[in-house]
Amino acid sequence: MNEANTEQLISALPEVPAAEEAPVVRVDCDICGEPIAEGDDSAGKGVFLSVRGDEVRYEDVPLCSTCATAIGINALIRAEIEEDEG
């Protein structure tokens, strides 16, 4: 196949629209405000719980790996102290 035939074949192909990329959504840690990298498996999430009358609300909030670890360790330490005291 020569170059002229190749160009003719390519020009006969229908135009395929470029795939639209999903917009990048920046997610920041709710505690420290640092950006959380997309796909960061070490990042965590927290839950805010609020109760007003009979209404209970849960709000998931993103946490970076540092803040998620710090909160988890703090909870473990407090549980250990509480267990020792009572």
C-alpha positions as CSV (number, residue, x, y, z in Angstrom):
1,M,0.0,0.0,0.0
2,N,1.5,3.3,-1.0
3,E,1.3,6.6,0.8
4,A,-1.5,8.1,-1.3
5,N,-3.7,5.1,-0.6
6,T,-3.0,5.3,3.1
7,E,-3.9,9.0,3.2
8,Q,-7.1,8.3,1.2
9,L,-8.0,5.5,3.5
10,I,-7.4,7.6,6.6
11,S,-9.4,10.5,5.2
12,A,-12.4,8.2,4.5
13,L,-12.6,7.1,8.2
14,P,-15.3,8.9,10.2
15,E,-14.2,11.4,12.8
16,V,-14.4,10.0,16.3
17,P,-15.0,12.6,18.9
18,A,-12.4,12.7,21.7
19,A,-13.5,11.2,24.9
20,E,-14.5,13.8,27.4
21,E,-12.5,13.6,30.6
22,A,-14.4,13.9,33.8
23,P,-13.6,17.1,35.7
24,V,-11.0,16.6,38.4
25,V,-12.6,17.2,41.8
26,R,-10.2,18.4,44.5
27,V,-10.8,16.8,47.8
28,D,-9.3,18.3,50.9
29,C,-8.9,16.8,54.4
30,D,-11.6,18.2,56.7
31,I,-9.2,18.6,59.6
32,C,-6.0,20.1,58.2
33,G,-7.1,21.2,54.7
34,E,-4.4,19.3,52.8
35,P,-5.4,18.0,49.4
36,I,-6.0,14.3,49.2
37,A,-4.6,12.6,46.1
38,E,-7.1,10.8,43.9
39,G,-6.9,7.1,44.6
40,D,-5.0,7.5,47.9
41,D,-5.9,4.2,49.6
42,S,-4.4,5.3,52.9
43,A,-6.7,8.3,53.2
44,G,-9.7,7.8,55.4
45,K,-13.0,9.3,56.3
46,G,-14.7,10.6,59.4
47,V,-18.4,10.8,60.3
48,F,-20.1,13.8,61.9
49,L,-23.1,12.8,63.9
50,S,-25.7,15.3,64.9
51,V,-29.1,14.8,66.6
52,R,-31.9,17.3,66.9
53,G,-35.1,16.0,68.3
54,D,-36.0,12.8,66.3
55,E,-33.7,13.9,63.4
56,V,-30.3,12.1,63.1
57,R,-27.8,13.3,60.5
58,Y,-24.6,11.6,59.4
59,E,-22.1,13.5,57.3
60,D,-19.1,11.7,55.8
61,V,-16.0,13.8,55.7
62,P,-12.7,13.1,54.0
63,L,-9.5,12.8,56.1
64,C,-5.9,12.6,54.9
65,S,-3.9,9.6,56.0
66,T,-2.1,11.6,58.7
67,C,-5.2,12.9,60.3
68,A,-7.1,9.6,60.0
69,T,-4.2,7.8,61.7
70,A,-4.0,10.4,64.5
71,I,-7.7,10.2,65.2
72,G,-7.6,6.4,65.2
73,I,-4.6,6.2,67.6
74,N,-6.2,8.8,69.9
75,A,-9.4,6.7,70.0
76,L,-7.4,3.5,70.9
77,I,-5.5,5.3,73.6
78,R,-8.7,6.7,75.2
79,A,-10.4,3.3,75.0
80,E,-7.4,1.7,76.8
81,I,-7.4,4.4,79.5
82,E,-11.1,4.0,80.0
83,E,-10.7,0.2,80.2
84,D,-8.0,0.5,82.8
85,E,-10.0,2.9,85.0
86,G,-13.3,1.1,84.9
